[in-house]
Amino acid sequence: MFSCKTSPEVGGMGHSIKRKEDARFLHGKGNYVDDVKLPGMLHMVMVRSPYAYAKIKSINKDKALAIDGVLAVITGEDLAQYNLHWMPTLLSDSQMVLPTDTIMHQSQEVCAVIATDRYIAVDGAEAVEVEYEPMQAIVDPFKALDEDAPLLRPDKEGQENNHIYHWERGDKAKTEEAIAKADVVVKERIHLPRIHVASIETCGVVASYDKVTEKMLIYLTSQAPHAIRTIVALVAGHVGLSEEKIRIIAPDIGGGFGGKVPVYPGYVIAIAATFLIGKPVKWIEDRSENLVNGFARDYHMDCELAATKDGKIQAFKVSTLADHGYTDSSANPSKYPTGMFSICTGSYDYEHAFAELDAVYTNKAPGGVAYRCSFRVTEAVHAIERMVDKLAAEIGKDPAQLRLENFIKKEQFPYSSPLGWSYDSGDYHATLKKAMDMLGYDDYKKEQAEKRAQGKLMGIGISTFTEVVGAGPSKDFDILGIAMFDSAEIRVHPTGKALARFGTKSQGQGHETTYAQILAEELGIPYSDIEIEEGDTDTAPYGLGTYASRSTPTAGAAAAIAARKLVDKGKKIAAYLLEVSEEDIEWEVGKYSVKGAPEKSKTIQEVVFASYTNIPPGMEPGFEATHYYDPPNLTFPNGAYICVVEVDEETGAIDVKRFVAIDDCGNIINPMIVEGQVHGGLTQGIAPAMYEGIQYDDEGNVLNGTFMDYLVPTAVESPKWETGHTITPSPHHPLGAKGVAESPTVGAPPAIANAIIDALYPLGIKHLDIPITPSKVWDAIQEAKQKA
Ligand code: CDP
C-alpha cells in the first residue's frame, strides 16, 4: 500500500487535494475558445452537404454575398489556388479541406461563409445555392469490398478498390493449428459500433493573422497544440507560415476524449481565411456538426478463442474489418495503424495469438478517434472479454474461476504477450478477488440461481482488462514523425514559489492540481505555491499533448525527473551554505540537513533563495530545470469490473443493480481525482454498452445526429459506481504511477454486456452487440421464444 511522504499542507502524492482549477470553473472564470473575442473578429459558418455521396455541379455565392455583413464565401476552388484544398491525415491519407467536385459523406463541409456576426453567417450559409448530383452511397463496409463496388477514392494514385490497408500481428499458422487441435473453440462476430465523442464543448478555433508582424495566433480546442503547430507549419509553410511565427493557445477545454486530437477542415479554413483577410476569424462547431462529423470505433471483429475442455486458454485469433469512412484519419501513432489493438490477448497467459485487420473506405465521416482510449484498446478489450465469457458459458465454468485459472501470475511480470507487448506489472488475481469480495460474488451467484429457478432474468458480468497507456518510447511511437516524448519545465522563484509548464494539455483531468502534487512530493514546496501552465506553444516546452492516458506516464515522469535535477542542484547550494561537503548533506523532502547533525539544516525555500542571492562560486544562478521524458516502455494499468443486472422479460428493460470497479493504476497521485476519473469513465462506458451508437440508413443519412435521438447517459442513467483499487507500481516509471483516465471506459462495456448476456442465457441468447438497448433485448427475447 502507498503511504504519503508529505503532510497534507505540502500535499504530495496520495493526498486527495481539492482541484485547484475548480475555483476558476465554479466562479465562471473558465476561458474557452468561444470566450475569446478579438477586435474586428469575423465569424465562419459551414455549408454542409445533405448527401452522403454526390457530385457538386455548381456553387452559387451571389445571394449569400448580397446579404449585408457577409464578406466571403470560400470554396474548394478558392483554396485550390493555394493548394490548401486537401490536407494530410495523421496516417498518411488525405482529407478534403473543402471539396472541388465530390462530396464523400453527409454533412461534409461544402463551403464556408464568413460574416461580421454568427447570425449573419448562418443566413449567408442558407443563401448559398449548391447544385448536387447525388450518387448511391456505400454504407456497408462489407459491400464496399465487393468487386463491383464503385471506387470511392479515384483521386488516390494506384487505388484500385476500397481496401485501405491490411495489418497483422502474431503467428497465423501456429495460432490456426492450435485452434484446429483444441477441445473447445468459441467463435463470434463482434461489432463495436460508431459512436460520437460528445464532449460538452464542441470543436472551435479563433485564428488571427497580423500582416505586419506576420504572426499567426490560433486559439484552438486542441489536445496537442505543439504537434498541431508543427503540422500547420509543414502544411502551410509554402504560403509563408513559418513555425516560429505560429502561436497556438489551447485555453480551457470542455472535454476532449480524443475528439480534439485531429485537425478538422474548419481549423484550416479559419487559418487560411485570417491569412487572406487579415482579420481574426472564429469558427465554433454547433452540436449537430460535432455529432455527425467524426466518430470512434466501428470495428467488426471475427473472434475465435480456443481452450482445453477444462478451460485452459490456448489461442486467440481475431480478424477485423474496420470502417474508416472516406479517409483514414484515425488518430493513431504512425507505426500503429490499428493503434494498440494487439493488446487484445488480454490478461491471460497463453502462447498463440494472431490479429489481422483490413480497413475500408465508405461514404461516412472520417475519424476513428481514440475515444477515451489508448488507440483501439476499447475494441481489443471488448473482443477478448466477451470471448472469455463465451468460453465460460460454453464449458459451464464460472467466469471468475475461468479468469483466475488463466491470469498471468504476478511473478511472471515483466510479461511478454503473444503479440509483442512487455506488460510491466500487475496482480490480476488480487484485483479480481478484491472486486469479488466487494461485490459479495458468491452471494450473488446464489441469488442468481434462486432467481433463475423462479424464471427471473438476472446476470453477473465480469471484465478483467489490461490496458496499455503512456505512448510512448520514441523509438516506436510518433505522430507524423514527431517522437512521442513529453516534457516539464520548472521555474522556482526566489521566494520559493514555482511555475511549471508542460507539453500536455488538460481537458478536465485536473493537471493543475496533480502536477503541483508531483512537484510537492519531489521538492517539498507546498502544492498551493506551485502554478501549472499548459497549452501555450510560445511558453510551454514541446510536448505531444494529452490523450490516451499518457500525461501521468510521460509528463508526470518528466516533472519528477526535472524536480530531481533541482534537488541535486540544491544539495550543492545547501553544502555551501552549511559549510560541509556535498556528501555530508542528506535530503528529506523539503529539507537538506547535515548527516549526524540534523539541527544544521536548510529548507528548500532557503536554498532556492540562495540560488538567486548567495550563489556558490562558479555555479549557474537560478533554480530552474527542464526535462524531456522518453519513457522506456508503456505502462499497463489493469482492472476488474463486475456488474449485476436484472432484465425485465416483458419489456426488455435493463436494471443495473450493482457495478463494482477495482482499478490498478500503480501509485496514485490524487485518490479523489482518480475516483472522479473512474466515475466519469464508467459513465462513458455504460454509454456505448447500453445507449450510444450512430445509425445510418442505406443512403448514408445519419439517423441520430442530435441529442434528441442520440442518448448520452447522464447521472440519471448512471448506476451507483462502487470503486476501489489495488496498487502494483510501474517498475519503470519514476513515481511508480500508471495512467488511469481511460481504463473505466475500456473496462465497463464488456462487463455490462457480459452481465446482460448472462441474464439472457437461460433463454438461449448467447451474444448481442452493444449498444444493448431494451428494444434489442426485447427483439432477442421474442426471437428466442419463437425458436424454443
Ligand atoms: O493523460 P490524461 O491526463 O488524460 O490521463 P492520466 O495520466 O491517466 O491522468 C488523469 C488524471 O488522473 C490526472 O490528473 C492524473 O494526474 C491523475 N492520476 C493520478 O492521480 N494517479 C495516477 N496513478 C494516474 C493518474
Boltz pocket constraint, residues with backbone or C-beta under 6 A from the ligand:
constraints:
  - pocket:
      binder: B
      contacts: [[A, 509], [A, 510], [A, 511], [A, 514], [A, 515], [A, 546], [A, 547], [A, 548], [A, 549], [A, 550], [A, 551], [A, 552], [A, 553], [A, 665], [A, 666], [A, 667], [A, 668], [A, 669], [A, 670], [A, 671], [A, 673], [A, 674], [A, 677], [A, 737], [A, 738], [A, 739], [A, 740], [A, 741], [A, 742]]
      max_distance: 6.0
